[in-house]
Amino acid sequence: MKQLPPEDEDRIDAFTEHLWLHHGASENTQAAYRSDLRRFCEYLLPNKIPLLEVDELTLQDYLLWRRTQGLSPRSTSRFLSSAKKFFQFAVKQQWVSYNPTAKLKRPKLPQNIPHSLSEADVENLLQAPEVDTAIGLRDRTMLEVLYATGLRVTELVRLQYDQVSRQQGLVRVVGKGDKERLVPLGEEALEWLERYLKHGRTALTDKQSPWVFVTKRGSLLTRQAFWYRLRYYAETAGIYAHLSPHTLRHAFATHLLNHGADLRVLQLLLGHSDLSTTQIYTQVARERLQALHAQHHPRG
């Protein structure tokens, strides 16, 4: 990692601190913005251009350079997002008089449909844990809750007692940017949660903690540990399709749409701040409609 001019480091530090204080940005988000801006500053070093003296032409040259380096449009889009937010902040702080990114447009990205699982695959996955053990009961409950609610994996592993209303069958989720949303659990997931809290959690540990899902030591189950367990159960269930930590979240969304859910309802359940983020699933709904039409229409 190259040494940047101290003033550039200071500006980037102030910006990322602002993201945390005023927008609740996670450590990963702060690191991503910092990485994008530092890489740009490293590009500027040979020409000795300070970050706050960048103009639109310099940015366009950098975008062209990124293409020659084979960097993906998605990566470039993220850099532009970082740069735009940084210079918006710089204008508000009166570090610069204008925003050189104002007229720059992000590259168009392909609308990739997230990989999902069939309903049969999900059913096999849910039945994979051995629920006669405390760990198996915990894992079955986590899978049931994840599929029933569409939570992000981080939201699931950090779920606390005071976020769950077993009487109302609701989960109060604290998502990105500390935004809250209420998500129904559904009867099946609620039954497994009751069973786990009554028989599984106390068998795992007698240590007191606010977390719903814990290890034998009473500590928070990490995102990586849950991902390892998910892969293990997928292999046990004979599921060899590509899996990611978001696979069950995507299955939740896809299956809801297939059964007639409204896109705006899905947006609320997933915690997307912008409907455009949810609209990636419209392709799923469109393909489902076309398949039904082809199957049942006399001229399909």
N, C-alpha and C positions, 0 to 999 in steps of 0.2 A: 504494500500500500504506500503510495507516494505521499510525501509531506506537502500539505497545502499551505497557502499563505494564511497566517493566523486570523486575518480579518474574515476570510472566507469560512474558516472553521467556526468562528464565532457566530456568523450570520446563520449558518446551517444549524448550529446548536440552538440558537434563539428560535428558529422556525420550528424545529422538532419539539422543543419544549412548549411552544404555543399550541401545536397539534394535540399534545397530551393534556394541557391545562384547559383548553377551550373546546376541544372536539372529542376528548376521551379516546384519542388514538392509542391502539395497543402498542406494545413494544415491537411486535413484528411490523406493524404499519410504519412506525417511526424509523425502524431500521431500513425498510424499503425506500422511504423517501431520502433518508440520509445517503444510502448507497447510490441512488440515482444521481443525486446532486454532487456527490464526491466524484463520481466517475466523469461527470461533465466538467468539473473543475480540473480534473487531471488532464482532460483533453485540452483545456485552455492554457495549461502551464507553459508549453513551449513558446506560445505567443505572448506570455505574460499578461493575459487579460483577466482582470479581477472579475469575480462573479457579478458584481453590481454594475459593471460597465458593459455587460453583454447587450448586443442589439439583435434585431430580428434576423439580420443576415448571418451573424455568427451562429445563431440557433439553427438556421436552415442548413448551414455548412455541416453542423454537427449531426443533424438528422440524415444528411446524405452520407456522411462518414459511417454512421451506424449501418446503413444499407450495405456499404462496401465491405463491412466487417461481418455481414451475414446475420446480424441481430434480427430477431423476429419482430413483426409488426406489433405483436402483443407487448413485447418488452419496450418498444419505442412508444407505444401508447401510454404505458405506465410512466415512462420518463416524462412525457409531455404533461401528464397529470401532475407529477411532482413539481415540474418547472412552473406550470401555471399557478399552482397553489403557493409556491414560494414567492413568485413575483407579485401576486396579489397581496400577500402579506408584506412584501417589501414596500409596495406603494402605500399601504396603510401606515407603515412605520416611517414613511417619508425618507426611506433610504434611496429610493429612485423616484423620478418624476413621471415615468410611464412604464407600462407593462409590455415588454418586448414579445411576450407569448400571445398577446391578445388576438392576433390574426392567424395564428398557427392552428391548423386543424389536425386532429388525430387520424392516424391511418384507419381505414375501414377494416374491421376484424370479422372473420368468418363466424357465423352463429353456430358454434358447436353445441349439439345437444348433449347434456351431461349423460354419462353412462348410467343406466339403471338396471334393475333386476325384474324379472317376471314375478307375478304374484306367487307362482308355484315355487320359484327359487327363494323368495322371501320366507314363505311358509317353512321350507326345509331348513333355512338358516335359523329361524326362530326356534325350531325344535332340536337344534344341534347340542346346546348345553345340557349337561347332566344335572337336572334340577334337584336331585337328592343330595347334592353337596351345596354348601353355603356359597362357594365361588360360582358354581354353575347357576344357582338361583339368582345370584346378583347379576351375572352376565345375561341370563334370559330376560330378566327385568329391564336391563339397560337396552337390549335389542328391541324389546316390545315398546318401551317408552320412545326410543329413537324413531322407530317406524310409525308410531301412532301420532307423533307430534312434529316430525320434521326438524327437530332441533339440530343445530350445529354440534359437532362432537365436543367442542370446547364448552358449549352451553350445557351439554349433558353431564360431562364429568365434573363440572363445577356446580351442579345443581345442589341447592341447600334446602333443608327442611322447611324454612319459612317461605319458600317459593312454591310449595306444593299445597294445594287445598284438596285434600282427599274427599272432603264432604261435598264439594262442588265439582270435583273431577277436573280441576284446572291446574295448569302450571303457569306461574308468572315468570317469564323468561327475561333475563337482562342480557340483551344482545349487543351488537356492535354500537360503539358510541354511547354505551350505557342506556340505550333505548329499551323500554319495557314493552312487552306484549303478553297477552293472555292466550294460551293454547289449550284446547280440550284434550284430555288424556284418552278418552274412549274407555268403554267397559273392560275390554280385554287387558289393556295396559294397566288400568287401575286395579284390577284383580291381582295381577302379578306384583304390582307395587305393594299392595296390602300384604301379600304373602311373603315378600322379601323383607319388609320392615318388621313383620311379626316373627319370622323364623330364620331369615338369612343374615340380616345385618348384625344382630346380637351374637349369632354363632361365629361371625367373622372376627369381631373384636368387641371388647367391653369398654374401649376407650371412647370418651365423649368427644364429638366433633360436629360441626354444623353440616357436614357433607352427607348427602344421601348415599352415594356410592363410594365405598372405601376399600382399602386393602386390609390384609390381616393385621397390619401394624396400626390400623386406624387412620392412616394418612390418605390424602387425596389420590385417587386413581388418575394417572397421567393420560393425556391424549394418546401418547405413543403406546402405552400399555394396553389401552382399549383397542387400538388399531391392531396390535399383535393378536389380541384375543379374537377380533373379528376375522382376521385372516385364518386363524386356526379353525374357527367354526365353519368358515366357508369351505375349507378343505374337507372337514368332517362331513359336511352336507353334500360333497361332490360338486361344488360350484367352482368352476375354473375360469369364469369370466373375470375381466379386469375389475378390481375393487379399489375404491379409494375411501378415505374417511368420510366422504360425503355421499357414498353410494346409497345408503338407506334414506338419506334426506332427499335425494333425487327420486328414489323409488316412491317415497311418500307423496311427492309432488306429482309424479307421473300417474300414479294409480288414482289419486284424487281427481285429476283431470279426466282420466279415462272413465271415471264413474260420474262425470257431469259437474264437477266443481267449477265455480266461477273463478276467473283469473284474478280478480281483485280480492276475493276471499283468500286465495292461495297466497297473494302478496302479503296479506296481513299475517297469515299463519307462519310464513317463512321469515317474516321480519325484514323484507326488502323495502328500503326507503323509497325506491323508484320503481314504478311499474315496468319500465323498460328492462330491468333485471329479470323480472318474472316472465316477460314475454318470450324468453328463449324456449319456454315450455309450450308455446302455441304451436310449434312445429309438431310436438308430440300429439297434441289434440287434433291437429289437421290430419296427420297420418292415420289416427284412429278413426276419424270420420270417413276418410276415403276408404279405409278397409271395410267399415260397416256398410257403406254405400255399395261397394263392389260385391259384398256378400249377400245383401238383402234386396237391392233394387233390381227390378226385372230387366233393366237395361244397364245394370252396373258393369 
